[in-house]
């Protein structure tokens, strides 16, 4: 009989704590606008295309590398001995473009 109030108390505490944990996880996920490399590459293409033109597609495949779990570094592939590739740095949390360049 004495266990019943304890069990009820534990259920009440859990019911109050769980929604806040779930809300925190949901907010954490919502604060990541560039969650993976595929998304980073699509954003990069959208930025590069008006700047550098369709010639960027000669540099496929594009590669995305996550640096310190904060910044996506996306770059093209160099297929010749000379020249350079398109590069972009995109902040994972808010999709802020930190730099755009094309090596020569």
Buried (B, 14 or more C-beta within 10 A) or exposed (E): EEEEEEEEEEEEEEEEEEEEEEEEEEEEEEEEBBEEBEBBBBBBBEBBBEEBEEEBEEBEEBBBEBEEEEBBBBBBEEEEEEEEBBBBBBBBEEBEEEEBBBEE
